[in-house]
Amino acid sequence: FSCGNDYSDKDRPDKAAIYYVKCAAEGHYDDYLKGMLSSEDASESYVRNMRTLIRQMVNEKKQAGLKSLKEIICERTETGDGDDTSALVYLRLTYQNDSTEHVLLPLIWADGEWRMR
């Protein structure tokens, strides 16, 4: 699969969460950072440090034998009671060696798209 330049279902938190995970896994760190609400008005230093941290996280997984993702499944999405501006997206990542990892991604609706908190 490919991160691509954009995702088509910007109104669906599950699709946004999957898109962001794919971006990080495939080395599209700037696309991942654009999805972080905290990077919106951040300094270049902050963005550079976050890019380095994300790269390190991905490299650590690869060094641990989790070289590439085979599948990303949204197990469930929770929104607040009557609140359609925040969501918790529960993902299951399956790697090429069939090991799995569960990830919780908190999202918030901002500027017409779902972004990571």
C-alpha positions in Angstrom: 0.0 0.0 0.0 1.0 3.6 -0.4 0.6 6.7 1.7 0.1 8.8 -1.4 -0.3 12.5 -1.3 -3.7 12.7 0.2 -6.5 10.5 1.5 -10.0 10.7 0.0 -12.3 10.2 3.0 -11.3 13.2 5.1 -14.5 13.0 7.0 -13.8 9.5 8.3 -11.5 9.3 11.3 -10.6 5.6 10.7 -9.4 6.4 7.1 -7.4 9.4 8.4 -5.7 7.3 11.1 -4.8 4.6 8.6 -3.4 7.2 6.3 -1.2 8.7 9.0 0.2 5.3 10.1 1.0 4.5 6.4 2.8 7.8 6.0 5.0 7.2 9.0 5.7 3.6 8.0 6.7 4.5 4.4 9.0 7.4 5.4 6.6 10.2 4.4 7.4 12.1 7.6 6.3 15.5 6.4 2.9 14.2 5.4 2.6 12.6 8.9 3.7 15.9 10.5 1.0 17.8 8.6 -1.5 15.6 10.3 -0.3 16.6 13.8 -2.3 19.4 15.2 0.6 20.4 17.4 2.8 21.1 14.3 0.5 23.6 12.8 2.1 26.7 14.2 5.3 25.1 15.5 8.8 26.3 15.0 11.0 24.8 12.4 13.1 23.4 15.3 10.0 21.6 16.8 9.1 20.1 13.4 12.7 19.0 12.7 12.8 17.3 16.2 9.4 15.6 15.6 10.6 14.4 12.2 13.7 12.9 13.8 11.6 11.2 16.6 9.2 9.7 14.1 12.1 8.4 11.9 13.7 6.9 15.0 10.5 5.2 16.0 10.1 3.6 12.6 13.8 2.6 12.5 13.5 0.9 15.9 10.6 -1.2 14.7 12.6 -2.2 11.7 15.6 -3.1 13.8 13.3 -5.2 16.0 12.4 -7.3 13.0 9.2 -5.5 12.1 10.5 -4.5 8.7 7.3 -3.6 6.9 3.6 -3.5 7.4 1.4 -6.0 5.7 -2.0 -4.8 6.9 -3.6 -2.1 9.0 -7.1 -2.8 10.3 -9.3 -0.4 12.1 -10.8 -2.4 15.0 -13.1 0.3 16.2 -13.6 4.1 16.4 -15.1 5.8 19.4 -16.4 9.4 19.4 -17.6 11.3 22.4 -21.3 11.4 23.3 -22.8 13.6 20.7 -19.3 14.9 19.9 -18.3 14.5 16.3 -15.1 16.6 16.7 -12.9 14.1 18.5 -12.3 10.4 18.0 -10.2 7.5 19.3 -9.2 5.1 16.6 -8.0 1.6 17.6 -5.8 0.0 14.9 -4.2 -3.4 14.6 -1.0 -3.4 12.6 0.2 -6.7 11.1 3.8 -6.9 10.0 5.3 -9.1 7.3 6.4 -11.6 9.9 2.8 -11.8 11.1 3.4 -10.2 14.4 0.8 -7.6 15.4 0.7 -4.4 17.3 -2.3 -2.5 18.7 -2.2 1.3 18.3 -4.6 3.9 19.7 -4.6 7.2 17.7 -6.6 10.2 19.2 -7.9 12.5 16.5 -9.6 15.8 16.4 -11.6 17.5 13.7 -9.9 20.7 12.7 -10.0 22.8 9.5 -12.1 20.3 7.6 -10.1 17.2 8.3 -9.2 14.7 11.0 -5.8 15.5 12.6 -3.8 13.8 15.3 -3.8 15.3 18.8 
